[in-house]
Amino acid sequence: MMGTPEAKVIKAPETMPDVLNDLEEDYTPDDEAFASMAQNQKSLKTTTAKCKIDIMNPLRPGKKLLVLDLDYTLIDCKALNNPLIEVMRPGLHDFLAVCYDHYDIVIWSQTSWRALEAKVTTIGLLTHPDYKISFVMDISTMFSVMSQRDGKPFKHQVKALDIIWSKFPQYTARNTIHIDDLSRNFAMNPRSGLKIGAFKNGPISRHTDRELYHLARYLVEISKSNDFKELDHKNWKNHRRAN
């Protein structure tokens, strides 16, 4: 893996919280009407007001926005004591380098700031010479919503892209895509989300996992689009099979 010593490992502090226990469960948001519910809009407004985003690298005019989940999307967070090559999804650094030509990149993780900072630093996401991360967001910028799953009330947290859009108006639903292994995380912006297969059991699955290679080709292709709202990201795997 480019720029990654294979013997280097991530040492997670014993008190560091991992991803929340409910990450194993998921559901697919049906439509955008859910985002308009009064309580969800109130929570969005409150969280946006409290959220402070620190820019790490300048936002570039004309670039689209790529929002990436971390755990199980880019890394196997259950293998943190293994060598880095077993923690990182195959092609991670190359994927980010390719996407950086077309997108400003944001990491949004459902973990504490301390855990997030330790992971992105040790993996080398903040110092790689071929790409730059614009900013990172942690669980404090998420909020809980109540939706339906299998006809029953289901409480879960969301990553609302409107928080980013309100602070950086050059980004909208027209030029933003959110990649996550949990579709419920983009329940507030379902048409801007793309669900990727979870990367688990890294020491074994890394030998066959090629998800980031396929995803990179898709993201490069759609970067030519003037309006992401016209795209249906649910069909991205059809693109993968065609390539």
MIPA-724856 format. One record per residue (C-alpha): x, y, z. Coordinates in nm, 2 decimals, always signed. Layout:
% residues N
((X; Y; Z)),
...
//
This chain:
% residues 243
((+0.00; +0.00; +0.00)),
((+0.14; +0.33; -0.11)),
((+0.31; +0.52; +0.17)),
((+0.21; +0.27; +0.44)),
((+0.46; +0.06; +0.63)),
((+0.30; -0.29; +0.65)),
((+0.43; -0.35; +1.00)),
((+0.28; -0.04; +1.15)),
((-0.02; -0.09; +1.37)),
((-0.29; +0.13; +1.52)),
((-0.29; +0.13; +1.90)),
((-0.63; +0.23; +2.03)),
((-0.63; +0.35; +2.39)),
((-0.82; +0.11; +2.62)),
((-1.07; +0.38; +2.70)),
((-1.13; +0.48; +2.34)),
((-1.49; +0.41; +2.24)),
((-1.54; +0.22; +1.92)),
((-1.82; +0.27; +1.68)),
((-2.16; +0.25; +1.84)),
((-2.30; -0.09; +1.92)),
((-2.60; -0.04; +1.69)),
((-2.39; +0.00; +1.37)),
((-2.47; -0.36; +1.28)),
((-2.83; -0.28; +1.21)),
((-2.94; -0.07; +0.92)),
((-3.24; +0.03; +0.71)),
((-3.29; +0.21; +0.38)),
((-3.45; +0.55; +0.39)),
((-3.75; +0.56; +0.17)),
((-3.78; +0.92; +0.06)),
((-3.69; +1.28; +0.14)),
((-4.03; +1.35; +0.31)),
((-3.87; +1.21; +0.63)),
((-3.62; +1.50; +0.63)),
((-3.90; +1.75; +0.64)),
((-4.06; +1.63; +0.96)),
((-4.08; +1.91; +1.22)),
((-3.88; +1.74; +1.49)),
((-3.60; +1.64; +1.25)),
((-3.58; +1.99; +1.12)),
((-3.56; +2.12; +1.47)),
((-3.28; +1.88; +1.56)),
((-3.10; +1.98; +1.24)),
((-3.12; +2.35; +1.32)),
((-2.99; +2.30; +1.68)),
((-2.70; +2.08; +1.57)),
((-2.61; +2.32; +1.29)),
((-2.60; +2.61; +1.53)),
((-2.36; +2.42; +1.77)),
((-2.14; +2.28; +1.50)),
((-1.80; +2.44; +1.44)),
((-1.60; +2.31; +1.14)),
((-1.23; +2.37; +1.13)),
((-1.09; +2.37; +0.78)),
((-0.77; +2.17; +0.76)),
((-0.69; +2.23; +0.40)),
((-0.84; +2.50; +0.17)),
((-1.17; +2.43; -0.01)),
((-1.10; +2.45; -0.39)),
((-1.33; +2.64; -0.62)),
((-1.51; +2.42; -0.87)),
((-1.46; +2.10; -0.69)),
((-1.75; +1.87; -0.59)),
((-1.78; +1.74; -0.24)),
((-1.71; +1.38; -0.13)),
((-1.82; +1.29; +0.22)),
((-1.68; +0.96; +0.35)),
((-1.76; +0.75; +0.64)),
((-1.46; +0.59; +0.81)),
((-1.54; +0.27; +1.00)),
((-1.63; -0.03; +0.78)),
((-1.62; +0.20; +0.48)),
((-1.25; +0.29; +0.46)),
((-1.11; +0.07; +0.75)),
((-1.20; -0.24; +0.95)),
((-1.23; -0.08; +1.29)),
((-1.24; -0.42; +1.46)),
((-0.89; -0.50; +1.34)),
((-0.72; -0.19; +1.49)),
((-0.44; -0.39; +1.66)),
((-0.35; -0.56; +1.33)),
((-0.09; -0.44; +1.08)),
((-0.22; -0.14; +0.89)),
((-0.24; -0.33; +0.57)),
((-0.50; -0.55; +0.73)),
((-0.69; -0.25; +0.88)),
((-0.72; -0.04; +0.56)),
((-0.95; -0.13; +0.28)),
((-0.75; -0.23; -0.03)),
((-0.66; +0.07; -0.25)),
((-0.75; +0.33; +0.02)),
((-0.47; +0.58; -0.05)),
((-0.50; +0.54; -0.43)),
((-0.87; +0.58; -0.41)),
((-0.84; +0.91; -0.22)),
((-0.57; +1.03; -0.45)),
((-0.79; +0.97; -0.76)),
((-1.10; +1.13; -0.60)),
((-0.90; +1.43; -0.49)),
((-0.86; +1.54; -0.85)),
((-1.23; +1.59; -0.87)),
((-1.36; +1.64; -0.51)),
((-1.28; +1.81; -0.19)),
((-1.28; +1.53; +0.07)),
((-1.44; +1.51; +0.41)),
((-1.43; +1.23; +0.67)),
((-1.74; +1.20; +0.88)),
((-1.72; +0.93; +1.15)),
((-1.98; +0.81; +1.40)),
((-1.71; +0.80; +1.68)),
((-1.57; +1.05; +1.93)),
((-1.32; +1.31; +1.83)),
((-1.05; +1.14; +2.02)),
((-1.10; +0.81; +1.84)),
((-1.14; +0.97; +1.50)),
((-0.82; +1.18; +1.54)),
((-0.62; +0.87; +1.65)),
((-0.74; +0.67; +1.35)),
((-0.69; +0.92; +1.07)),
((-0.35; +1.02; +1.21)),
((-0.21; +0.67; +1.24)),
((-0.35; +0.56; +0.90)),
((-0.18; +0.86; +0.74)),
((-0.49; +1.03; +0.60)),
((-0.38; +1.37; +0.71)),
((-0.03; +1.37; +0.57)),
((-0.04; +1.18; +0.25)),
((+0.14; +1.37; -0.04)),
((-0.12; +1.28; -0.31)),
((-0.44; +1.41; -0.15)),
((-0.56; +1.64; +0.13)),
((-0.86; +1.61; +0.36)),
((-1.05; +1.93; +0.38)),
((-1.20; +1.87; +0.73)),
((-1.33; +1.59; +0.95)),
((-1.65; +1.56; +1.15)),
((-1.72; +1.33; +1.45)),
((-2.03; +1.20; +1.63)),
((-2.10; +1.54; +1.80)),
((-2.22; +1.67; +1.46)),
((-2.48; +1.40; +1.43)),
((-2.83; +1.39; +1.59)),
((-3.10; +1.13; +1.66)),
((-3.42; +1.09; +1.46)),
((-3.71; +0.86; +1.49)),
((-3.81; +0.67; +1.17)),
((-3.98; +0.34; +1.08)),
((-3.81; +0.00; +1.02)),
((-4.03; -0.30; +0.95)),
((-4.33; -0.10; +1.05)),
((-4.19; -0.02; +1.40)),
((-4.04; +0.30; +1.55)),
((-3.67; +0.31; +1.51)),
((-3.44; +0.56; +1.67)),
((-3.10; +0.62; +1.51)),
((-2.85; +0.90; +1.44)),
((-2.79; +1.07; +1.11)),
((-2.53; +1.26; +0.92)),
((-2.72; +1.55; +0.78)),
((-2.54; +1.71; +0.48)),
((-2.74; +2.03; +0.53)),
((-2.50; +2.11; +0.82)),
((-2.21; +2.13; +0.57)),
((-2.42; +2.30; +0.31)),
((-2.53; +2.58; +0.54)),
((-2.17; +2.66; +0.63)),
((-2.03; +2.62; +0.29)),
((-2.30; +2.72; +0.04)),
((-2.08; +2.63; -0.26)),
((-2.18; +2.27; -0.18)),
((-2.54; +2.15; -0.24)),
((-2.72; +1.84; -0.33)),
((-2.62; +1.91; -0.69)),
((-2.25; +1.85; -0.62)),
((-2.22; +1.64; -0.31)),
((-2.21; +1.26; -0.26)),
((-2.20; +1.08; +0.08)),
((-2.04; +0.73; +0.09)),
((-2.14; +0.51; +0.39)),
((-2.18; +0.14; +0.47)),
((-2.50; +0.24; +0.66)),
((-2.78; +0.39; +0.45)),
((-2.96; +0.51; +0.76)),
((-2.68; +0.76; +0.81)),
((-2.80; +0.96; +0.51)),
((-3.17; +0.94; +0.59)),
((-3.19; +1.32; +0.59)),
((-3.04; +1.33; +0.24)),
((-3.12; +0.99; +0.08)),
((-3.06; +1.09; -0.28)),
((-2.71; +1.22; -0.20)),
((-2.61; +0.89; -0.04)),
((-2.44; +0.58; -0.18)),
((-2.43; +0.27; +0.03)),
((-2.11; +0.07; +0.00)),
((-2.05; -0.28; +0.12)),
((-1.90; -0.30; +0.47)),
((-1.53; -0.39; +0.50)),
((-1.51; -0.64; +0.78)),
((-1.27; -0.91; +0.88)),
((-1.00; -0.72; +0.71)),
((-0.72; -0.97; +0.75)),
((-0.92; -1.21; +0.53)),
((-1.14; -1.00; +0.32)),
((-0.86; -0.77; +0.20)),
((-0.75; -1.05; -0.04)),
((-1.08; -1.02; -0.24)),
((-1.22; -0.67; -0.16)),
((-1.21; -0.44; -0.46)),
((-1.49; -0.21; -0.36)),
((-1.28; +0.11; -0.36)),
((-1.14; +0.04; -0.71)),
((-1.49; +0.01; -0.85)),
((-1.62; +0.31; -0.65)),
((-1.33; +0.53; -0.77)),
((-1.43; +0.47; -1.13)),
((-1.79; +0.56; -1.06)),
((-1.70; +0.88; -0.87)),
((-1.47; +0.99; -1.15)),
((-1.74; +0.93; -1.41)),
((-2.02; +1.11; -1.22)),
((-1.79; +1.41; -1.15)),
((-1.87; +1.52; -1.50)),
((-2.23; +1.56; -1.41)),
((-2.37; +1.91; -1.36)),
((-2.64; +1.79; -1.11)),
((-2.60; +1.49; -0.89)),
((-2.98; +1.52; -0.81)),
((-3.04; +1.36; -1.15)),
((-2.84; +1.05; -1.06)),
((-2.96; +0.74; -0.89)),
((-2.67; +0.61; -0.68)),
((-2.86; +0.29; -0.60)),
((-2.76; +0.18; -0.94)),
((-2.38; +0.23; -0.89)),
((-2.32; -0.14; -0.88)),
((-2.47; -0.18; -1.23)),
((-2.19; +0.06; -1.33)),
((-1.94; -0.16; -1.14)),
((-2.06; -0.47; -1.33)),
((-2.03; -0.29; -1.66)),
((-1.66; -0.21; -1.59)),
//
